[in-house]
Amino acid sequence: MSWVLFFDGDCAFCSASVRRAFKFDKHRRLRYSPLQGKLAAEKGFSAYADKADGTMVVMRESDGKVFLRSDAAIEIARALGGGWRIFSLAVLIPRFIRDGVYRWISRHRFWFSSKGDFCALPDPEMEKLILE
């Protein structure tokens, strides 16, 4: 099974998060596509790249199911497998709380990215998994 992780390609914090997911995805289950790209536009996900309250979108390819905000983060944990699955237990936290935390991080992501080295180029192996 594979998943496509749509992320804000204009956000250094989001790009760093994608590189982190790639690093931990030992089975290469995830593919990546910027929300500003062609595939996101075809799927109707471009609107989620909103600067004020952007979100990542995860689409499970086996059934086309779409996950947003904290549900997307939980689905990424499932995709990574192994010890990461423990984060799937976050589904027990009410969505309004999970999504509230997610939205707070999302609104402040540009501030977070200004505090560190988030602009590194992707690994050449990762570039093969980036879909436009």
C-alpha positions in Angstrom: 0.0 0.0 0.0 1.2 3.5 -0.7 0.2 7.0 0.2 0.7 10.5 -1.4 1.6 13.3 1.1 0.6 16.7 -0.3 2.5 19.5 1.4 3.0 23.2 1.1 5.9 23.4 -1.2 6.4 27.1 -0.3 6.9 26.4 3.4 10.4 25.6 4.6 8.9 24.0 7.8 6.6 21.8 5.7 9.5 20.8 3.4 11.6 19.9 6.4 8.8 17.8 7.7 8.6 15.9 4.4 12.3 15.3 4.5 11.9 13.9 8.0 9.1 11.6 6.9 11.3 10.4 4.0 14.1 9.6 6.4 11.9 7.4 8.6 10.0 5.8 5.7 12.1 2.6 5.5 9.6 0.8 3.2 9.2 3.8 0.8 5.4 3.8 1.2 5.1 7.5 0.9 5.2 9.6 -2.2 5.3 13.4 -2.0 3.6 16.2 -4.0 3.5 20.0 -3.4 0.1 21.5 -3.0 1.1 24.0 -5.6 1.8 21.2 -8.2 -0.1 19.7 -11.1 -1.2 16.6 -9.3 -2.7 18.6 -6.3 -4.6 20.8 -8.8 -6.0 17.7 -10.6 -7.1 16.3 -7.2 -8.6 19.6 -6.1 -6.2 20.0 -3.1 -4.5 23.3 -4.1 -6.8 25.3 -1.8 -5.2 23.6 1.2 -1.9 25.6 0.6 -3.5 28.6 2.2 -0.8 30.8 3.8 -2.9 31.6 6.9 -4.1 28.1 7.7 -2.5 25.6 5.4 -2.7 21.9 5.9 -1.1 18.8 4.6 -3.3 16.3 2.8 -2.6 12.6 2.7 -4.3 10.4 0.1 -4.2 6.6 0.5 -3.8 5.3 -3.0 -5.5 1.9 -2.4 -8.9 3.4 -1.9 -8.5 7.1 -2.6 -9.4 8.1 1.0 -8.2 11.6 1.9 -7.0 12.7 5.3 -6.6 16.3 6.5 -4.8 18.0 9.4 -4.3 15.7 12.5 -5.9 12.8 10.7 -3.2 13.2 8.0 -0.5 13.1 10.7 -2.0 9.9 12.2 -2.1 8.3 8.7 1.5 9.2 8.1 2.4 7.3 11.4 0.5 4.3 10.0 2.3 4.5 6.7 5.7 4.7 8.4 4.8 1.6 10.4 7.0 0.1 13.2 7.3 2.2 16.3 5.6 5.1 14.6 2.3 3.3 14.8 2.1 4.3 18.5 1.2 7.8 17.3 -1.9 6.2 15.8 -3.3 6.2 19.3 -3.8 10.0 18.9 -7.0 9.0 17.2 -8.4 8.6 20.8 -8.0 12.3 21.4 -11.0 14.2 20.2 -10.5 15.6 16.7 -11.3 19.2 17.8 -8.4 19.1 20.2 -6.0 17.4 17.7 -6.9 19.8 14.9 -6.7 22.8 17.3 -3.1 21.9 18.0 -2.5 21.2 14.3 -3.9 24.6 13.3 -1.8 26.4 15.9 1.4 24.8 14.5 0.2 25.5 11.0 -0.5 29.2 11.7 3.0 29.5 13.2 5.0 27.3 10.7 6.7 30.3 9.1 7.9 31.5 12.5 9.2 28.0 13.3 11.1 27.8 10.0 12.8 31.1 10.6 14.4 29.6 13.7 16.4 26.8 12.1 18.0 25.4 9.0 15.0 24.2 7.1 16.0 25.0 3.5 18.2 22.0 2.8 17.8 20.4 -0.6 16.1 17.0 -0.8 18.1 13.8 -0.9 18.5 12.6 -4.5 16.8 9.3 -3.6 13.9 11.4 -2.3 13.6 13.4 -5.5 12.5 10.1 -7.2 9.5 10.0 -4.9 8.3 13.6 -5.6 5.3 13.8 -7.9 4.3 17.0 -9.6 
